[in-house]
Amino acid sequence: MSQHERFKFKDKEALLRKAEELNINLPFSETIEILFDKIEINGKTVPNRFAVHPMEGFDADANGTPGELCFRRYKRYASGGSGLIWFEATAVIPEGRSNPRQLWIHKENVYVFKQLVDETREAARQNFSNNFDLTLILQLTHSGRYSKQSGKPAPIIAHHSEILDPKHKLPADYPLITDQELDELQEKFVEAALLAEEAGFDGVGIKACHGYLVSELLASFTREDSKYGSSFENRTRFLQETAKQIKNNVKNVFVTSRLNGYDAIKYPYGFGVSADDYLKPDLAETKKLIKELIKIDYPILNLSIGNPYLKPHFCRPFDFPLAGFEPPNEHPLQGVARIIEITGELQKEFPKLPVIGTGYSWLRHFFPNVAAAVVNQGKATLIGQGRGAFAYPDSVKDLQEKGAMDAHKVCVTCSACSQIMRDDGRTGCIIRDKEIYGAEYRKVRKRAAGKNQ
Ligand SMILES: Cc1cc2nc3c(=O)[nH]c(=O)nc-3n(C[C@H](O)[C@H](O)[C@H](O)COP(=O)(O)O)c2cc1C
């Protein structure tokens, strides 16, 4: 592995030199037109290949209802030019919230989600044209091990993990979520999908990444005497059955997922990992699962990797680590290349399934050049921005109108948005949106530092 370094590239030559030095074959294209090609998803035309990834703002009220900052966030994205917006993790039951301010969709607040959808669509039409029709997907989640609905960790786990249990100091007899509870939870996902349909979303994405409940189930090799553990069929049962139920019962939204292709957690506690060396992916099961998801008619798939609580550099390469973390033993460009390669292998296996790539924000204003080359090479079909969308929601508009992104508006991967999230604040970009989030960062950092004394 190589030394961690901050982004310091004055021009593309310097970036490409670093890639060569690190022995990385970084896709890079001078022209980015391909990113403005339309694409058909589930019979609807997405106006370009740019997506906004799900990014929690943690600014809902106690009932999970989207508030002012949430409306502001999505309207900014919609005015910013990306053709597809994957809305942030939204709990299907209150116990499954990762934070007391996480969105939670239910009968009493569905009308607010509907307003949010309507205003988001309208913002795009006003900024572009009446034909600019966004594809909107709501991410449905249960936070599992990372549930924290009252502000205190209240883990709901699918299996015991030698790696993860110690993080929450869980005793060996800490109870697992039961099969019956999982059966009932399937119904809750379907109910939430029906509400998402009522709110006017185009699709729902069952969150199956980053170690949350459905993701943890995929890796429940050691869960015994359970129809949700051990074999591939059992471990993938929750995702497959829930997706099928949504498909069969909710007619006007499509079902999809954000899926971890590779957990980067030691076998038998991680999905998509090599049994001999968890630092290497083994995508055989991931491919087997995607094949099944295609049979359920997934019209698109969002791919990610890793667990942000354990090794955040796998899922979101950064310049500065979170408090309490050391910089990793690798160059962030290696992290970017890893996600591109894994996504590429899966996209190549299923060339007809549009896959959204992840992990591009560290590339700053070079992201479109890398993204265009990735799409050209058939390693992804759309490219999403996560932290980049917090920092620079109108980057796509700038690309379209000015031909380039403004290097002074990009995300600098400082990890402060993640830090606010860990410190239980309302999150966003403290550098490019500092009037709101600078103060929030200082407030919650101080509070967290006080708690740790
Ligand atoms: C503050 C914050 C909130 C996030 N919320 C979600 C979420 O709701 N759902 C999800 O699947 N990923 C979430 N992620 C992960 C991002 O969607 C994305 O995968 C990650 O930041 C890497 O992409 P990027 O390099 O473009 O930022 C979040 C990340 C951050 C930093």
The ligand as a MOL file (V3000), in Angstrom:
LIG
                    3D

  0  0  0     0  0            999 V3000
M  V30 BEGIN CTAB
M  V30 COUNTS 31 33 0 0 0
M  V30 BEGIN ATOM
M  V30 1 C -23.1440 12.8450 5.4710 0
M  V30 2 C -23.3370 11.6090 4.6490 0
M  V30 3 C -24.5910 11.0260 4.5550 0
M  V30 4 C -24.7710 9.8690 3.7880 0
M  V30 5 N -26.0230 9.3200 3.6910 0
M  V30 6 C -26.2110 8.1940 2.9450 0
M  V30 7 C -27.5030 7.6440 2.7900 0
M  V30 8 O -28.5190 8.1630 3.2620 0
M  V30 9 N -27.6060 6.4910 2.0680 0
M  V30 10 C -26.5320 5.8940 1.4660 0
M  V30 11 O -26.6820 4.8720 0.8070 0
M  V30 12 N -25.3060 6.4500 1.5580 0
M  V30 13 C -25.1160 7.5810 2.2590 0
M  V30 14 N -23.8870 8.1650 2.3000 0
M  V30 15 C -22.8180 7.6830 1.3960 0
M  V30 16 C -22.8180 8.5070 0.1000 0
M  V30 17 O -24.0240 8.3390 -0.5940 0
M  V30 18 C -21.6690 8.1230 -0.8640 0
M  V30 19 O -21.7340 6.7560 -1.1340 0
M  V30 20 C -20.2820 8.4550 -0.3310 0
M  V30 21 O -20.2330 9.7520 0.2110 0
M  V30 22 C -19.2250 8.2980 -1.4230 0
M  V30 23 O -19.5290 9.0450 -2.5680 0
M  V30 24 P -18.8330 10.4920 -2.8290 0
M  V30 25 O -17.3650 10.2310 -3.0120 0
M  V30 26 O -19.4760 11.0450 -4.0510 0
M  V30 27 O -19.0910 11.3000 -1.6040 0
M  V30 28 C -23.6740 9.2930 3.0930 0
M  V30 29 C -22.4060 9.8860 3.2010 0
M  V30 30 C -22.2300 11.0140 3.9690 0
M  V30 31 C -20.8590 11.6240 4.0300 0
M  V30 END ATOM
M  V30 BEGIN BOND
M  V30 1 1 1 2
M  V30 2 1 2 3
M  V30 3 2 2 30
M  V30 4 2 3 4
M  V30 5 1 4 5
M  V30 6 1 4 28
M  V30 7 2 5 6
M  V30 8 1 6 7
M  V30 9 1 6 13
M  V30 10 2 7 8
M  V30 11 1 7 9
M  V30 12 1 9 10
M  V30 13 2 10 11
M  V30 14 1 10 12
M  V30 15 2 12 13
M  V30 16 1 13 14
M  V30 17 1 14 15
M  V30 18 1 14 28
M  V30 19 1 15 16
M  V30 20 1 16 17
M  V30 21 1 16 18
M  V30 22 1 18 19
M  V30 23 1 18 20
M  V30 24 1 20 21
M  V30 25 1 20 22
M  V30 26 1 22 23
M  V30 27 1 23 24
M  V30 28 2 24 25
M  V30 29 1 24 26
M  V30 30 1 24 27
M  V30 31 2 28 29
M  V30 32 1 29 30
M  V30 33 1 30 31
M  V30 END BOND
M  V30 END CTAB
M  END
